[in-house]
Amino acid sequence: MKIFLTILLFSVVILGGFSYFYINDLMKREVYFAKTLEIEIPHNTTGDQVIDKFNKEGLLRPSIFFKYLLRYYIENENKQVYAGHFRLKGKMTNLEILMSLFDEKTKRAIRITIPEGLKLEDYASIFKEELDCDSSEFMELTRNPAILSEYQIEGEDLLGYLMPNTYDFNYYEKPAKVIKKLLNEYEKIWNEESLKKLEQLHLTKKEVTILASIVEAETPLKSEAKTVAGLYLNRLKKGMLLQADPTIQFMLGKKQRVLYKHLEMPHPYNTYLNVGLPPGPINNPGKDAIYAVLNPSSHNFLYMVAIGDGSGRHYFSRNHNDHLKFVSNYRKTKDSLKNNKSLEILDSSNVN
């Protein structure tokens, strides 16, 4: 019996020692990634499912051991596995891989570029596709009175104030955090110099943003933005109608050909009937458009019409007679390009 107990004790010691060295070796075992490996962990993924995802890449094996270890850290060490895209590269031990799941810093940022001139619905669609951001919640928050009040935005929603730019987000970023990041980027525009420009122009932030959204829609060319801004400011000073076709397209709810009959439709955004700026922005303008309004070109232009050659360029004129000549040139160019098709429309960049 004594011999049996001695052998049993010896076996336990040997087995324990072997287990210790095996586990120690397993945890410190290095994995070399010849190329960057990215693994996505969706929300509400169980610990076992997390390990299974790594197992498919040949990592964190044996599965049963690392599932137990992950469960131990979650239940006893109050650790939390973060959802998102995880990037693994270079040399890492199994322990480092496991611990990276609890470190939010290891999540890969998703870089998204938001183009200028988009609507709120476009933003919701982009963030849904890129970040799996709840589009319904996003749209609800753009009309949230608390957010509008916090950022002192006058209007029914955030259209015009979600700054287009290139941003880094975490996967599954919450809509509220996304929105505030874009709003904060808009706020950066209003430094001391910009506020002085506001005073000189006798405009408010809202008025500049509204006009910038029209400039954004009128010309795709940065080189023309300040000229277009100056033109509209000239019309405002003279009490003239803006006659901006993009506001008609906004009124109609989509970008389409503007027909003469549309210009007679009563609507707050019909700048062919209502003097002054429309009630709010018609898109989310970029920094260039806003700075163009804050720093407009000084000239006497009151009219513009697209050249019509596909370049996006415009003719600018100081009086209506010259404008009519340019309109004629525009129609000839369009007739030539469209094989003499009828053009009973106004160009989307035309001002009468």
C-alpha positions in Angstrom: 0.0 0.0 0.0 2.8 2.3 0.9 4.5 1.6 -2.4 1.2 2.2 -4.2 0.8 5.6 -2.5 4.4 6.6 -3.3 3.9 5.6 -6.9 0.6 7.5 -7.1 2.1 10.6 -5.5 5.1 10.4 -7.8 2.7 10.1 -10.8 0.7 13.1 -9.7 3.9 15.2 -9.3 5.1 14.0 -12.7 1.7 14.6 -14.3 1.4 18.0 -12.7 4.9 19.0 -13.7 4.3 17.8 -17.2 0.9 19.7 -17.3 2.6 22.9 -16.1 5.4 22.8 -18.7 2.9 21.8 -21.4 0.5 24.7 -20.6 3.4 27.1 -20.1 4.8 26.1 -23.5 1.3 26.3 -25.1 0.8 29.9 -23.8 4.2 31.1 -24.8 4.2 29.4 -28.2 4.7 32.0 -30.9 2.7 32.3 -34.0 4.2 34.1 -37.0 1.9 35.9 -39.4 3.4 36.1 -42.9 0.7 38.6 -43.7 -1.8 40.6 -41.6 -4.7 38.4 -40.4 -8.0 40.0 -39.7 -10.8 38.3 -37.8 -14.3 39.8 -37.3 -16.0 39.2 -33.9 -19.7 40.2 -34.2 -21.8 41.5 -31.3 -23.3 38.8 -29.1 -20.7 36.2 -30.1 -20.3 33.5 -27.4 -16.8 32.7 -26.0 -16.9 29.3 -27.6 -17.8 30.8 -31.0 -14.9 33.3 -30.6 -12.4 30.4 -30.1 -14.0 28.6 -33.1 -13.3 31.5 -35.3 -9.6 31.5 -34.3 -9.5 27.7 -34.7 -10.5 28.1 -38.3 -7.3 30.1 -38.8 -5.2 27.4 -37.0 -5.0 29.5 -33.8 -5.7 28.9 -30.1 -5.6 25.2 -30.2 -6.5 22.8 -28.6 -9.9 24.3 -28.7 -11.2 22.9 -25.4 -8.3 24.4 -23.4 -8.7 27.9 -24.8 -12.5 27.8 -24.5 -12.1 27.0 -20.8 -9.4 29.7 -20.4 -11.5 32.4 -22.1 -14.5 31.5 -20.0 -12.3 31.7 -16.9 -11.1 35.2 -17.7 -14.7 36.4 -18.5 -16.3 34.9 -15.4 -13.5 35.4 -12.8 -11.4 38.3 -14.1 -14.3 40.4 -15.2 -12.8 40.6 -18.7 -14.9 41.6 -21.8 -14.4 40.4 -25.3 -14.8 43.4 -27.6 -16.7 43.0 -30.9 -15.1 44.3 -34.0 -12.3 43.6 -36.6 -9.1 42.3 -34.9 -5.8 42.7 -36.7 -3.1 40.2 -36.0 0.4 40.7 -37.4 4.1 39.9 -36.8 4.9 37.5 -34.0 2.4 36.8 -31.2 2.2 34.2 -28.5 -1.1 32.3 -27.9 -1.5 34.3 -24.7 -1.0 37.6 -26.5 -3.6 36.6 -29.0 -6.0 35.7 -26.3 -5.4 38.9 -24.3 -5.9 41.0 -27.4 -9.5 40.0 -27.4 -9.9 42.0 -24.2 -8.1 45.1 -25.4 -10.2 47.5 -27.4 -7.0 49.1 -28.8 -6.3 46.0 -31.0 -9.5 46.5 -33.0 -8.8 47.7 -36.5 -10.3 51.1 -37.3 -12.5 51.3 -40.3 -11.6 54.2 -42.5 -14.6 55.8 -44.3 -14.6 58.8 -46.6 -17.9 60.7 -46.7 -18.3 62.6 -50.0 -19.6 66.2 -50.0 -23.2 67.0 -50.9 -24.9 63.9 -49.5 -28.3 63.7 -47.8 -28.9 62.2 -44.3 -30.3 59.0 -45.8 -27.1 58.6 -47.8 -25.1 58.8 -44.5 -27.3 56.2 -42.9 -26.8 53.8 -45.8 -23.0 54.2 -45.8 -22.7 53.6 -42.1 -25.0 50.7 -42.2 -22.9 49.1 -44.9 -19.5 49.9 -43.5 -20.1 49.7 -39.8 -23.3 47.7 -39.5 -24.7 50.9 -37.8 -28.4 50.8 -37.2 -29.8 53.1 -40.0 -33.2 53.6 -38.3 -31.6 54.7 -35.1 -29.2 56.9 -37.0 -32.0 58.7 -38.8 -34.0 59.1 -35.5 -30.9 60.7 -33.9 -30.5 63.2 -36.7 -33.9 64.6 -35.5 -33.2 64.3 -31.8 -34.1 67.6 -30.1 -31.4 67.0 -27.4 -28.6 66.8 -30.0 -30.0 69.7 -32.0 -30.0 71.8 -28.8 -26.6 70.6 -27.6 -25.0 71.9 -30.9 -27.3 74.9 -31.1 -28.7 73.9 -34.5 -31.8 75.6 -35.6 -34.0 73.3 -37.7 -35.7 70.0 -37.6 -32.7 67.8 -38.3 -28.9 67.7 -38.7 -28.9 68.1 -42.5 -26.0 70.4 -43.4 -24.1 69.9 -40.2 -22.6 66.3 -40.6 -19.2 67.2 -42.0 -18.0 65.2 -45.0 -14.4 64.0 -44.4 -12.4 60.9 -44.0 -12.9 59.3 -40.6 -11.7 56.3 -38.6 -14.4 54.3 -36.8 -14.6 51.1 -34.8 -16.7 48.4 -36.3 -20.2 48.4 -34.8 -19.8 52.0 -33.8 -22.9 53.3 -32.1 -24.9 55.8 -34.2 -24.8 58.5 -31.5 -21.0 58.3 -31.4 -20.8 58.5 -35.2 -23.1 61.5 -35.4 -21.2 63.4 -32.6 -17.9 62.8 -34.4 -19.2 64.4 -37.5 -20.8 67.3 -35.7 -17.6 68.0 -33.8 -15.7 68.1 -37.1 -18.2 70.7 -38.3 -17.6 72.7 -35.1 -13.9 72.9 -35.9 -14.6 75.2 -38.7 -15.8 77.9 -36.4 -12.5 79.2 -35.2 -11.8 82.8 -34.4 -11.0 83.7 -38.0 -14.2 82.1 -39.3 -16.3 83.9 -36.7 -14.8 87.2 -37.8 -15.8 86.4 -41.4 -19.3 85.9 -40.2 -19.4 89.3 -38.7 -18.0 90.9 -41.9 -20.6 89.1 -44.1 -23.4 89.8 -41.6 -24.4 86.2 -41.7 -25.1 83.5 -39.2 -23.6 80.0 -39.1 -26.8 78.6 -40.3 -27.0 81.0 -43.2 -23.4 80.2 -44.3 -24.2 76.5 -44.1 -27.4 76.9 -46.2 -25.6 78.9 -48.8 -22.6 76.5 -48.8 -25.0 73.6 -49.5 -26.3 75.4 -52.6 -22.7 76.2 -53.7 -21.8 72.5 -53.1 -24.7 71.4 -55.4 -24.1 74.0 -58.0 -20.5 73.4 -59.0 -18.3 70.3 -58.8 -15.2 72.5 -59.3 -13.4 74.0 -56.3 -11.9 76.6 -58.6 -15.5 78.0 -59.1 -16.8 77.7 -55.6 -15.8 81.2 -54.4 -17.1 82.8 -57.6 -20.5 81.0 -57.2 -20.6 82.0 -53.5 -19.9 85.7 -54.5 -22.6 85.6 -57.1 -25.3 84.4 -54.7 -24.2 86.9 -52.1 -24.5 89.6 -54.7 -28.1 88.5 -55.4 -28.9 88.5 -51.7 -27.6 92.0 -51.2 -29.7 93.3 -54.1 -32.8 91.4 -52.8 -32.9 89.3 -56.0 -34.3 85.8 -56.1 -31.6 83.2 -55.9 -33.1 81.0 -58.6 -31.0 78.1 -57.6 -32.0 74.9 -59.3 -30.6 72.6 -56.6 -33.2 73.9 -54.2 -35.9 72.9 -56.7 -34.4 69.4 -56.8 -34.4 69.3 -53.0 -38.0 70.4 -53.1 -38.9 67.6 -55.5 -37.1 65.0 -53.2 -34.5 63.8 -55.7 -32.1 64.9 -58.3 -33.8 65.2 -61.7 -34.3 67.5 -64.6 -35.8 70.7 -63.5 -38.8 71.6 -65.7 -40.3 75.1 -66.0 -43.5 73.9 -64.4 -41.5 73.0 -61.2 -40.5 76.7 -60.9 -44.1 77.7 -60.3 -44.7 75.2 -57.5 -45.3 76.9 -54.1 -42.8 75.6 -51.6 -40.5 77.1 -48.9 -37.4 75.8 -50.9 -38.6 77.3 -54.2 -36.0 80.0 -54.7 -37.7 81.1 -57.9 -40.7 82.3 -55.9 -39.2 83.1 -52.5 -36.7 85.9 -51.9 -33.7 85.0 -49.7 -32.2 81.8 -48.5 -34.3 78.6 -48.2 -35.2 77.5 -44.6 -32.3 75.1 -44.3 -29.4 73.4 -46.0 -30.2 71.1 -48.9 -27.2 68.7 -48.4 -24.2 68.3 -46.2 -21.6 70.7 -47.7 -17.9 70.1 -47.3 -15.3 72.5 -45.9 -14.3 73.9 -49.3 -17.9 75.1 -49.9 -18.2 76.6 -46.4 -14.9 78.4 -46.7 -15.9 79.6 -50.2 -18.9 81.3 -48.7 -16.8 82.8 -45.9 -14.2 83.9 -48.4 -16.2 84.7 -51.6 -14.7 86.2 -54.7 -15.3 90.0 -55.1 -17.0 90.6 -58.5 -20.3 91.9 -60.0 -21.6 88.7 -61.4 -25.3 88.1 -61.0 -26.0 85.3 -63.4 -24.5 81.9 -64.3 -25.2 79.0 -66.6 -23.4 75.8 -67.3 -21.2 75.7 -70.4 -22.8 72.3 -71.1 -19.7 70.5 -72.3 -19.5 68.1 -69.4 -16.7 69.9 -67.7 -18.9 71.3 -64.9 -17.7 74.8 -65.8 -20.0 77.8 -66.0 -20.4 81.1 -67.8 -20.7 84.1 -65.4 -22.3 87.4 -66.4 -23.1 90.8 -64.9 -26.3 91.5 -66.7 -29.3 89.6 -68.1 -28.5 90.3 -71.8 -25.1 88.7 -71.5 -26.7 85.9 -69.6 -29.2 85.2 -72.4 -26.3 84.9 -74.8 -24.6 82.4 -72.6 -27.9 80.5 -72.2 -28.0 80.3 -76.0 -24.5 79.0 -76.2 -25.3 76.4 -73.5 -28.3 75.2 -75.5 -26.3 75.0 -78.7 -23.6 72.9 -77.0 -26.2 70.6 -75.4 -28.0 70.3 -78.8 -24.7 69.3 -80.4 -23.9 66.8 -77.7 -27.4 65.3 -77.6 -27.9 65.1 -81.4 -30.4 68.0 -81.5 -32.7 66.5 -78.9 -35.2 68.8 -77.3 -34.0 70.7 -74.3 -37.2 72.1 -72.6 -35.4 72.1 -69.3 -33.2 74.3 -67.1 -29.7 73.0 -66.4 -29.1 72.0 -62.8 -26.4 74.7 -62.6 -28.5 77.5 -64.2 -29.4 80.8 -62.6 -31.8 83.1 -64.4 
